[in-house]
Amino acid sequence: MGSKKLSAIDLNPFSPEAQSMEQTKRFSSEDDRKKVHSDAQELKENGYVILKDRLAEEKLRKIRTELKSLHEEAPKGTSHFGGFETERVYNLVARTRALDELYLLPELLAIVESHLDDQIQLSIVSSVNLLPGQSAQSFHRDDAYYPLPRPHMPLNVNAMWAIDDFTEENGATLLVPNSHVSASDQPVSGHKTVKALMPAGSVVIYDGSLFHAGGHNQTVNSRMGLTVLYCRAWLRQQENQFLGVPPALAKHLPRPLQKLIGYWVVNNLLGYLNEASPSQLLRTKGKN
Ligand SMILES: O=C(O)CCC(=O)C(=O)O
């Protein structure tokens, strides 16, 4: 009888084989990361980088249709920060398969992994639809809930996808260049602000410490964005992915996406269940 080679997900995470496989847990190879070196460098230096036109027109149309339908029942924000004229839909990994390509875009993952130099996971995915008249949000940082002295090593990276064009007038995300390395808990006075102007299908990637805000939508149309936040795999995720995407649902997802939402063991020990990788739970029929 031929011996079946065990893959990483079959292994007890404490075994030497499993531990030696820790290095294979990145989504990008060293080669992939070399290819995105200049974008990763820009992200490191300025705190953000824009990749233009990464989605085909047909794909973008499908995404718009899907998000439009998901937003039919979406409530408006109930706080100044959330935006009284802003709709958000959360837990999108559970709600639709139309966006998987965006979370898993190899170039994006390579940039995020270059920046964090670590194993990564999805922290939260949500759509942000700025309705006509929505005023600019206050500047904030996406890593503010990790209470470490600043500046600190990058902990998370946001990818804000433009599902509609992000323009001067419709509330393109506002960014404060270089603020990711500042020790201050607010943007310094007289700071520069840039708008993430980009055609639909583009993505602005920014360090979680970068001050940013949704812009003012002064048009009569809405501005749909999709925020995909990645973090180091050993940090608590912003949205609870295991409740949002429980095993019964997760087992139908493509393996890379299961891994990206956290069904995996990190640094040998974090996240196992009964001495096994949680990916085994996804393969157990009838028990989920
Ligand atoms: O909508 C945007 O452009 C940014 C939104 C944002 O940063 C947030 O809601 O935390």
The ligand as an SDF file (V2000), in Angstrom:
LIG
                    3D

 10  9  0  0  0  0  0  0  0  0999 V2000
  -15.1710   55.4880    3.4900 O   0  0  0  0  0  0  0  0  0  0  0  0
  -13.9760   55.7730    3.5470 C   0  0  0  0  0  0  0  0  0  0  0  0
  -13.3790   56.2870    2.6080 O   0  0  0  0  0  0  0  0  0  0  0  0
  -13.1970   55.4990    4.8170 C   0  0  0  0  0  0  0  0  0  0  0  0
  -14.0540   54.9500    5.9050 C   0  0  0  0  0  0  0  0  0  0  0  0
  -13.3290   54.6790    7.1680 C   0  0  0  0  0  0  0  0  0  0  0  0
  -12.1540   54.8850    7.2930 O   0  0  0  0  0  0  0  0  0  0  0  0
  -14.0600   54.1330    8.3130 C   0  0  0  0  0  0  0  0  0  0  0  0
  -15.2890   54.1090    8.2900 O   0  0  0  0  0  0  0  0  0  0  0  0
  -13.4050   53.7300    9.3060 O   0  0  0  0  0  0  0  0  0  0  0  0
  1  2  2  0
  2  3  1  0
  2  4  1  0
  4  5  1  0
  5  6  1  0
  6  7  2  0
  6  8  1  0
  8  9  2  0
  8 10  1  0
M  END
$$$$
